Amino acid sequence: MSALFTNDAVVLGILMMVLGVIFYTSHNPKFSKFYRFVPALFLCYFIPALLNWPLGIISPKETQLYFVASRYLLPASLILLCLSIDFQALMNLGSKALIMFFAATLGIVLGGPIAVMFVSTVMPSVVSVSPDDLWRGLSTIAGSWIGGGANQAAMKEIFEVSDNLFGSMLVVDIVVANIWLAFLFYGADNTKKIDKWLQSDVSAIEDLKKRVSDYKAQVDKIPTTTDLFILMGVAFGGVAFSHWVADSIVPILTTYESTLNELRLNSLMSGFFWLIVMATTVGLVLSFTKARRLEGVGASNWGSVFIYILVATIGMKMDLKEVFNNLDLFAIGVVWILIHVTVLIVVAKLIKAPFFFVAVGSQANVGGAASAPVVASAFSPTLAPVGALMAVLGYAVGTYGAIICAYLMQSVT
């Protein structure tokens, strides 16, 4: 049965209106209680899925929007989110901030394979999907929990995760991550007690507030038309370069296909793999140049817009009838996040890190740019940019960390 609307322009307009309503209401105080329990990201995925089935308003089979979003907008978003990284500013945050960030990343990378081994050993009948589908599907959670939506979508494409399995993984991702987020908000309200238990020196937090305010004041400006053209030129010029490199590398690696298959590195022959890796690398390289100042004219904002458009097109592709067939995967998700939390608490206790670094370091990984600034602002509104800055670092390492985690999970399944 054909969908009600099949014209790409009409479908794009519908998706953009959906995103517009979600973001308008999510920043409206009247809906604050609703969005406290239902994340905006989930709605950006779920509502387009409803428009596909059961409503039949749009259909992924009759539009090319997902291909355009994943091949053009996704690498552009990675470049824009990475180029604003200021390694000097990150170092100025103090070693404890970076230690907690990478401890959080390590907790995710190691937590995935450990959780798979634990659940498969203790409750072998729980997991209903095949071992091969399991590690591939969980790679999308690794991408989300280390980087964010862009890295999650990248893992979906790199490891060829089916739309239905991805839907199940997204449910696990959203629910488990938001349970932990609720604990972080609770901790923010009780930070003095937690810092006392951690024996933390919180004087650095006041220094952070001043440095962040100075940095933001330095780069912020009202963008001109020229600024926006330069921004788009850098982003999509980087996309073009990434496509060119990917198109050049894949034919060379294909000549070693049998060897790569034996080493379980067949993903290296994926053009999309190299597209994402190169886009991330381009963003990282640009962060050492004056291009990082494009953050002042909205680089990360545009990167986020591209991500949410991609999420909406992915949601449109998902069949809701199949989403809840793998709710048993929650067992792995819960064990996984508990390992992440355990690593964070142990490291924080050892180095006496303030709970602020624990919370923001965790959400810069697990929540990404969508929630890290929110958690930071729960401690102080002036610290919200710190969360954004740390989340950008998560986008930078997310692709690499998730790939490592995916291969570790593959080795234990």
C-alpha positions as CSV (number, residue, x, y, z in Angstrom):
1,M,0.0,0.0,0.0
2,S,1.4,3.4,-1.0
3,A,2.0,6.1,1.5
4,L,-0.2,9.2,1.5
5,F,2.8,11.4,0.6
6,T,5.7,10.2,-1.7
7,N,7.2,13.5,-2.9
8,D,10.6,14.0,-1.2
9,A,10.0,17.7,-0.8
10,V,6.7,17.0,1.0
11,V,8.2,14.3,3.2
12,L,11.1,16.5,4.2
13,G,8.7,19.3,5.0
14,I,6.7,17.0,7.2
15,L,9.8,15.8,9.1
16,M,11.1,19.3,9.5
17,M,7.7,20.5,10.9
18,V,7.7,17.5,13.3
19,L,11.2,18.5,14.5
20,G,10.2,22.1,14.8
21,V,7.2,21.3,17.1
22,I,9.4,18.9,19.2
23,F,12.1,21.5,19.8
24,Y,9.6,24.3,20.4
25,T,7.7,22.4,23.0
26,S,10.9,20.9,24.6
27,H,12.0,24.5,25.4
28,N,8.6,25.6,26.6
29,P,8.2,25.6,30.4
30,K,4.6,24.3,30.0
31,F,6.0,21.0,28.7
32,S,9.0,20.6,31.0
33,K,7.5,17.8,33.1
34,F,6.6,15.8,29.9
35,Y,10.2,16.1,28.5
36,R,11.6,15.2,31.8
37,F,10.4,11.7,31.2
38,V,10.2,11.6,27.4
39,P,13.5,12.7,25.7
40,A,13.2,14.9,22.7
41,L,15.6,12.7,20.8
42,F,13.3,9.7,21.3
43,L,10.3,11.7,19.9
44,C,12.5,12.8,16.9
45,Y,12.8,9.1,16.1
46,F,9.4,7.8,17.3
47,I,7.0,10.2,15.7
48,P,8.4,9.7,12.1
49,A,8.1,6.0,12.8
50,L,4.4,6.5,13.7
51,L,3.9,8.5,10.5
52,N,5.2,5.4,8.6
53,W,3.3,2.8,10.6
54,P,0.4,2.6,11.5
55,L,-0.5,6.0,10.0
56,G,0.8,5.4,6.5
57,I,1.5,9.1,5.9
58,I,5.1,8.6,4.7
59,S,7.2,5.6,3.7
60,P,11.0,5.1,3.5
61,K,10.5,2.9,0.4
62,E,9.4,5.9,-1.6
63,T,12.0,8.5,-0.6
64,Q,15.7,9.0,-0.8
65,L,15.9,11.3,2.2
66,Y,17.7,8.8,4.4
67,F,20.5,8.3,1.9
68,V,21.0,12.0,1.6
69,A,21.0,12.6,5.3
70,S,23.4,9.7,6.1
71,R,25.9,10.4,3.3
72,Y,25.9,14.2,3.3
73,L,24.5,15.6,6.5
74,L,26.0,13.0,8.9
75,P,29.7,13.5,7.9
76,A,29.0,17.3,7.8
77,S,27.7,17.2,11.4
78,L,30.8,15.3,12.5
79,I,33.0,17.9,11.0
80,L,31.1,20.8,12.5
81,L,31.0,19.2,16.0
82,C,34.7,18.3,16.0
83,L,36.2,21.5,14.6
84,S,35.2,23.5,17.6
85,I,37.3,21.3,19.9
86,D,39.8,23.5,21.8
87,F,42.4,21.2,23.3
88,Q,44.0,24.0,25.2
89,A,40.7,24.9,26.8
90,L,40.1,21.2,27.7
91,M,43.5,21.0,29.3
92,N,42.7,24.2,31.2
93,L,39.7,22.4,32.7
94,G,42.2,20.4,34.7
95,S,43.5,16.9,34.4
96,K,40.7,15.5,36.6
97,A,38.1,16.6,34.1
98,L,39.8,14.8,31.2
99,I,40.6,11.8,33.4
100,M,36.9,11.4,34.3
101,F,35.9,11.9,30.6
102,F,38.2,9.1,29.5
103,A,37.3,6.9,32.5
104,A,33.7,7.2,31.3
105,T,34.8,6.2,27.8
106,L,36.8,3.3,29.1
107,G,33.8,2.2,31.1
108,I,31.7,2.0,28.0
109,V,34.3,0.3,25.8
110,L,35.0,-2.4,28.4
111,G,31.5,-2.5,29.7
112,G,30.0,-3.7,26.4
113,P,32.0,-7.0,26.1
114,I,31.8,-7.7,29.8
115,A,28.1,-7.2,29.8
116,V,27.7,-9.5,26.8
117,M,29.8,-12.2,28.5
118,F,28.0,-11.8,31.9
119,V,24.5,-12.0,30.5
120,S,25.3,-14.8,28.0
121,T,26.8,-16.9,30.8
122,V,24.4,-16.2,33.7
123,M,21.2,-15.9,31.5
124,P,22.0,-17.6,28.2
125,S,18.3,-17.9,27.3
126,V,17.6,-14.2,27.7
127,V,19.2,-13.0,24.5
128,S,17.0,-13.9,21.5
129,V,19.0,-12.5,18.7
130,S,21.9,-14.3,17.0
131,P,25.5,-13.6,18.3
132,D,26.4,-11.9,15.0
133,D,23.3,-9.6,15.2
134,L,24.0,-9.0,18.9
135,W,27.4,-7.4,18.7
136,R,26.4,-5.5,15.6
137,G,23.3,-4.1,17.2
138,L,25.1,-3.3,20.5
139,S,27.7,-1.3,18.5
140,T,25.1,1.4,17.9
141,I,24.6,1.7,21.7
142,A,28.4,2.0,22.0
143,G,28.4,4.8,19.4
144,S,25.6,6.6,21.2
145,W,27.1,6.2,24.7
146,I,30.6,7.3,23.7
147,G,29.7,10.0,21.2
148,G,26.1,10.6,20.4
149,G,23.5,10.4,17.7
150,A,25.9,10.9,14.8
151,N,28.3,8.2,16.0
152,Q,25.3,5.9,16.7
153,A,24.0,6.3,13.1
154,A,27.6,5.7,11.9
155,M,27.8,2.4,13.7
156,K,24.4,1.4,12.2
157,E,25.8,1.9,8.7
158,I,29.3,0.6,9.3
159,F,28.2,-2.7,10.8
160,E,25.0,-3.0,8.7
161,V,22.5,-3.2,11.6
162,S,18.9,-3.8,10.4
163,D,16.3,-1.1,10.9
164,N,14.2,-3.3,13.2
165,L,17.1,-4.3,15.4
166,F,18.3,-0.7,15.5
167,G,14.9,0.3,16.8
168,S,15.2,-2.2,19.7
169,M,18.7,-1.0,20.4
170,L,17.5,2.6,20.5
171,V,14.8,1.8,23.0
172,V,17.5,0.1,25.2
173,D,19.8,3.1,24.7
174,I,17.2,5.7,25.6
175,V,15.6,4.0,28.6
176,V,18.8,2.8,30.3
177,A,20.7,6.1,29.6
178,N,17.8,8.2,31.0
179,I,17.6,6.1,34.2
180,W,21.3,7.0,34.8
181,L,20.5,10.6,33.9
182,A,17.9,10.7,36.6
183,F,20.5,9.6,39.1
184,L,22.8,12.4,37.9
185,F,20.2,15.0,38.4
186,Y,19.6,13.7,41.9
187,G,23.3,13.8,42.5
188,A,23.5,17.4,41.3
189,D,21.0,18.4,44.0
190,N,23.2,16.6,46.6
191,T,26.6,17.5,45.2
192,K,28.0,18.8,48.5
193,K,27.4,15.5,50.3
194,I,28.9,13.5,47.4
195,D,31.9,15.8,47.1
196,K,32.5,15.3,50.8
197,W,32.4,11.6,50.4
198,L,34.7,11.8,47.4
199,Q,37.0,14.2,49.4
200,S,37.0,16.5,46.4
201,D,38.6,19.9,46.0
202,V,35.8,21.9,44.4
203,S,37.7,25.2,44.2
204,A,38.5,24.4,40.5
205,I,34.8,24.6,39.7
206,E,34.8,28.4,40.3
207,D,37.8,28.7,38.0
208,L,35.9,26.7,35.4
209,K,33.0,29.1,35.5
210,K,35.3,32.1,34.8
211,R,37.3,30.4,32.0
212,V,34.1,29.2,30.2
213,S,32.5,32.6,30.4
214,D,35.7,34.2,28.9
215,Y,35.9,31.6,26.1
216,K,32.3,32.0,25.1
217,A,32.5,35.8,25.1
218,Q,35.6,35.6,22.9
219,V,34.1,33.6,20.1
220,D,30.4,34.4,20.1
221,K,29.1,36.7,17.4
222,I,26.0,37.3,15.3
223,P,26.7,35.4,12.0
224,T,26.6,37.2,8.7
225,T,25.7,35.7,5.4
226,T,29.5,35.4,4.7
227,D,30.1,33.6,8.0
228,L,27.4,31.1,7.1
229,F,28.8,30.5,3.6
230,I,32.2,29.9,5.1
231,L,30.8,27.5,7.6
232,M,28.9,25.5,5.0
233,G,32.0,25.6,2.7
234,V,34.2,24.1,5.4
235,A,31.6,21.5,6.3
236,F,30.6,20.3,2.9
237,G,34.1,20.8,1.5
238,G,35.2,18.3,4.2
239,V,32.4,16.0,3.2
240,A,33.6,16.1,-0.4
241,F,37.2,15.3,0.6
242,S,35.9,12.5,2.9
243,H,34.0,10.9,0.0
244,W,37.0,11.2,-2.3
245,V,39.3,9.5,0.2
246,A,36.7,6.8,0.8
247,D,36.3,6.2,-2.9
248,S,40.0,5.9,-3.3
249,I,40.8,3.6,-0.3
250,V,38.0,1.0,-0.8
251,P,39.2,-0.3,-4.2
252,I,42.7,-0.8,-2.8
253,L,41.5,-2.7,0.3
254,T,39.1,-4.8,-1.8
255,T,42.2,-6.5,-3.3
256,Y,42.9,-7.9,0.2
257,E,39.3,-9.0,0.8
258,S,40.1,-12.6,1.8
259,T,42.7,-11.6,4.3
260,L,40.4,-8.9,5.8
261,N,37.6,-11.4,6.1
262,E,39.8,-13.9,7.9
263,L,40.8,-11.1,10.4
264,R,37.1,-10.1,10.8
265,L,38.0,-6.7,9.5
266,N,35.6,-6.8,6.5
267,S,34.2,-3.5,7.7
268,L,37.4,-1.8,6.5
269,M,36.1,-2.5,2.9
270,S,33.0,-0.3,3.6
271,G,33.0,3.0,1.9
272,F,30.8,4.4,4.6
273,F,33.3,3.4,7.3
274,W,36.0,5.5,5.7
275,L,33.6,8.3,5.0
276,I,32.9,8.6,8.7
277,V,36.5,8.1,9.9
278,M,37.7,10.7,7.4
279,A,35.0,13.2,8.3
280,T,35.9,12.8,12.0
281,T,39.6,13.2,11.2
282,V,38.9,16.3,9.1
283,G,37.1,17.9,12.0
284,L,39.9,17.1,14.4
285,V,42.6,18.5,12.1
286,L,40.5,21.7,11.6
287,S,40.3,22.1,15.4
288,F,44.0,23.0,15.4
289,T,43.3,25.9,13.0
290,K,41.4,29.1,13.0
291,A,38.4,27.1,11.7
292,R,37.5,26.2,15.2
293,R,36.4,29.7,15.8
294,L,33.4,28.9,13.5
295,E,31.8,27.6,16.7
296,G,31.2,31.3,17.4
297,V,28.8,31.5,14.4
298,G,27.0,28.3,15.2
299,A,29.1,25.3,14.0
300,S,27.8,22.9,16.7
301,N,24.2,24.2,16.3
302,W,24.2,23.4,12.6
303,G,25.9,20.0,13.3
304,S,23.0,19.2,15.7
305,V,20.4,20.3,13.2
306,F,21.9,17.8,10.6
307,I,21.9,15.0,13.3
308,Y,18.3,15.5,14.2
309,I,17.3,15.5,10.5
310,L,19.1,12.2,10.2
311,V,17.5,10.8,13.3
312,A,14.0,11.6,11.8
313,T,14.8,9.8,8.5
314,I,16.0,6.8,10.5
315,G,12.9,6.8,12.5
316,M,10.8,6.9,9.3
317,K,12.6,3.6,8.3
318,M,11.7,1.7,11.4
319,D,8.9,-0.8,11.7
320,L,7.3,-0.3,15.1
321,K,5.7,-3.8,15.0
322,E,9.1,-5.3,15.6
323,V,10.6,-2.9,18.1
324,F,9.6,-4.7,21.2
325,N,10.6,-8.1,20.2
326,N,14.0,-7.8,21.8
327,L,13.2,-6.2,25.2
328,D,15.3,-8.9,26.8
329,L,18.3,-6.8,25.6
330,F,17.6,-4.5,28.5
331,A,19.6,-7.0,30.7
332,I,22.7,-6.3,28.8
333,G,22.1,-2.5,28.8
334,V,21.6,-2.4,32.6
335,V,24.8,-4.4,33.3
336,W,26.6,-2.3,30.8
337,I,25.7,1.0,32.4
338,L,26.5,-0.4,35.8
339,I,30.0,-1.2,34.7
340,H,30.3,2.4,33.4
341,V,29.1,3.8,36.7
342,T,31.4,1.5,38.7
343,V,34.5,2.6,36.7
344,L,33.5,6.3,37.2
345,I,33.0,6.0,41.0
346,V,36.3,4.1,41.5
347,V,38.3,6.5,39.5
348,A,36.7,9.6,41.0
349,K,37.4,8.2,44.5
350,L,41.0,7.5,43.7
351,I,41.7,11.0,42.2
352,K,39.3,12.8,44.5
353,A,37.5,14.4,41.5
354,P,34.5,16.7,42.1
355,F,31.2,15.1,41.3
356,F,30.7,17.8,38.6
357,F,33.5,16.1,36.6
358,V,31.9,12.7,37.2
359,A,28.5,13.8,35.9
360,V,29.6,15.9,32.9
361,G,32.3,13.3,32.0
362,S,29.6,10.6,32.0
363,Q,27.0,12.6,30.0
364,A,29.6,13.8,27.5
365,N,29.8,10.1,26.6
366,V,26.4,8.6,27.3
367,G,24.2,11.6,26.6
368,G,26.4,13.6,24.2
369,A,25.6,17.2,23.2
370,A,21.9,16.7,23.9
371,S,22.2,16.2,27.6
372,A,25.8,17.1,28.8
373,P,25.1,20.8,28.8
374,V,21.8,20.2,30.7
375,V,23.6,18.2,33.4
376,A,26.3,20.8,33.6
377,S,23.7,23.6,34.0
378,A,22.1,21.6,36.8
379,F,25.2,22.4,38.9
380,S,25.3,26.0,37.6
381,P,23.8,27.7,34.5
382,T,27.2,29.2,33.6
383,L,28.7,25.8,33.3
384,A,26.5,24.6,30.5
385,P,29.1,25.4,27.8
386,V,31.5,23.1,29.7
387,G,29.1,20.2,29.0
388,A,28.9,21.2,25.4
389,L,32.7,21.4,25.1
390,M,33.2,18.0,26.7
391,A,30.4,16.5,24.5
392,V,32.2,17.7,21.4
393,L,35.2,15.7,22.6
394,G,32.9,12.7,22.9
395,Y,31.9,13.1,19.2
396,A,35.6,13.1,18.3
397,V,36.5,9.9,20.1
398,G,33.0,8.3,19.6
399,T,33.7,6.8,16.2
400,Y,37.0,5.3,17.2
401,G,35.9,4.1,20.7
402,A,32.7,2.5,19.4
403,I,34.5,0.6,16.7
404,I,37.0,-0.8,19.3
405,C,34.1,-1.7,21.6
406,A,32.2,-3.4,18.7
407,Y,35.2,-5.6,17.8
408,L,35.7,-6.5,21.5
409,M,32.1,-7.5,21.7
410,Q,32.5,-9.5,18.4
411,S,35.4,-11.4,20.0
412,V,33.3,-12.6,23.0
413,T,30.1,-13.6,21.2
